[in-house]
Structures are given as structure tokens and as C-alpha cells.
Amino acid sequence: MDTRQPVIYLSHGAPPLADDATWTGELAAWSSGLSRPRSILVISAHWEQAPISVSSTTPNTPLLYDFWGFPDRYYEVTYAAPPAPELARSVAGHLGDLGGGLHQDPERGLDHGAYVPLVEMFPEADVPVLQLSMPTLDPQTLFDVGRRLAPLRDEGTLIVGSGFTTHNLAWFTPSRDASDAPPPQVSAEFDAWAAETVGAGDVDAVLDFLDKAPAAHEAHPRTEHWAPLYVALGAAAETGDVAGRSVIDGFWYGMSKRSWQFA
């Protein structure tokens, strides 16, 4: 029997994350402490599609370089993880009765919310990876999707919610060193609230963060980078693992890179 995998929510960074030795080291250290998964399912902030869909299960599907304005070397990164058709079938079994059923996008490769952190965490690219779209940003719907996916953990699948604990691109200034200034106060306030709330396993507050968290609308002008946390919490809730352990903290260009592991 496979060892039950944890669920994680990570702040995935932009392509220049690869140049941040501190952050890449933190991600590598995190993965070294995990039991090796049979497969990885990523819910990325960068894929909203309804009906709910999974990515390609065809070998050698190109990565999706879903960003612009960066140097050429960021578009030359490769991550040839094996496809995950067995995981896709298992996901379909758990989600197939949702409205509209589960679809597959046969041309969609991994986007940067998936491959950027996985390059650091599983650099050998030898674990099958599949992405799942978010069909909505509605908190309760995504939490329920996570609950349906929870049995995958006992099948050896590492469920990864990939977003950013605070995400306001007005703070992102690539010409400045990522660590040369303190974060905006609103980012620090939201990060402190998130650390306490997720650490306490207060699911209701996390789902209602726009009304409960300080500076929520500034920390997340749009909620897509917080939303993968709803799926992660749902997948953790079935085994009572909703109290997240903060594994990575700190700030990157003013944005909180806090990341959690659930059990």
C-alpha cells in the first residue's frame, strides 16, 4: 500500500525564482523531506477553465510559457516529466460526476505555476505530473473539489496547490534586488494573518478571507493565487489535516512566499 501523501500549498514565484538561491534551496530541502510520490497533481493559479479539465497525458507535450517580457533563457527551460494517464483516469473517477464532467485538454502542457517550483523540488523530472484546472474561483466549490480528490493521497499522489500567499504585481520591480527592501505593510499584515489562520486550521476564515483578512483586497486584487489553497484544504480535510505547517516564509519583491504542508 502506498504511503499517504501530504497536501501542500506553495508560493510558486515567477520564472526568476530560479535565480534566487535562498528560495530554490528552501524548495529543494522541502521535497527532500517528503516520501517519494507516485505522481503529482498540480492545481495552479494560472489555469482557470470550465468545465474542469486535466492537462495532456501525451509524452513530450511542450511546457506552457505563460508569461512575457522576460529574457530568452526563461523560455528555454525544460521539464520533461512523464505523463500521468493513470492519475488522469483516477481523477476522472473522483470528479466525473461534476456538472459538465471532466474534460481533457490534449495540447495543454505544464504552466509555470507547475514547472517552475517542480524544477527545484523534483529536478530529475521522473515523477508523473498532471495539472487540474480551476473551473471557478468560488471558495466552497474548490474546497469540495479538494475533498473529492482526497483519496488520491492514499494512492501515492502528492496534491499541490500552487499560488502565492500575497500577489499584487504592483509590488514587483524586477530591476530591484528581491531582498533589498521590507515588504509593503499590507503584505506583511496579510502574511501574519495567513500564518496564524492556516496554522490554526480555521477553514471558514480562509474561505472567507476577503471579509476576514486584513488588507485582503490589496494582497489579492484578484483571488486566483489564493484559490489553490481552497483545493488543498479540501483534500486535507478528509483526514483532519487542515492545520498547516508553515515550511517556507519570507518575501520576494514584497510578496509573501509563505508555503504550507498539511500532514
Phi, psi and omega in degrees: 000139178291148173288135179300129179275150172287178170243141178230151169236124181233151171272118196268345179074171173265176180310325179293357173308325182300340181268356183262099186298326180295309184292316179297324176294323178295318179294318180295319179296322179299309183294330180293340178267359179266148170290146185294122179282155172286329181201167181230131175245121184250130170250107187257147176299344188260014175224100172250118180205131175235141358298161181304137190222158172246159182280182182301145170242023178262132179302147173067023172293128184297150172296157177258107179274079189270058179203169183210158176086009180259162176301157186303327186298335178286342178266003180252000178294139176237155175205090188268061177294148178298148175292166186230064181296325179295319178295321178300319179293321179293318176301317179300322179296328180271335185242358189297339181267007173293159180303124181089350180070177179266129179254168174231136174258099188291349181253359184273116173272184179289133177271178188290341174292342177260303190284330181301308177288327183291329175303324181276325186273323181227068190295340179286348179052043183247010177250128179302138184232139176225143173253149177236133180282159170264116183283350182197167172256009180295124186302312185293322179298314181291325175299318179293325174300315178300319179298321179294328182278349186308321180300340179299332181300323180280354174264005177092016181263128173273117179267124186239115168271124187240108181216228175199131187294325161230145186211093175227107186291350174295339179273348188275113180234092187300338180286348181256144176300138186298337187244016188268004181209151177293158180289160171304147183302321182295325177293318179295320180295316180295318180300317180297318178297316182297317180301315182290316187288313179291322178298329179275354181070031181276082185299317183301318180291321178298316181291332181254034190296331181298332178259345186253330187269147175290140175055032186299319184287337175276323178292330181220081177305330170227149194266008188295334181275346174269331188301324177301337177296328178298317180295315179301315179296320178298318180292332179278334188294329184297335179246015177071027185259034188279350176279108186278139174266120181288120184258322179231138174222190183100183187228153181223112186051040176086350182262140181286125178262020182303138182222148186233154170240135179250105182064000000 
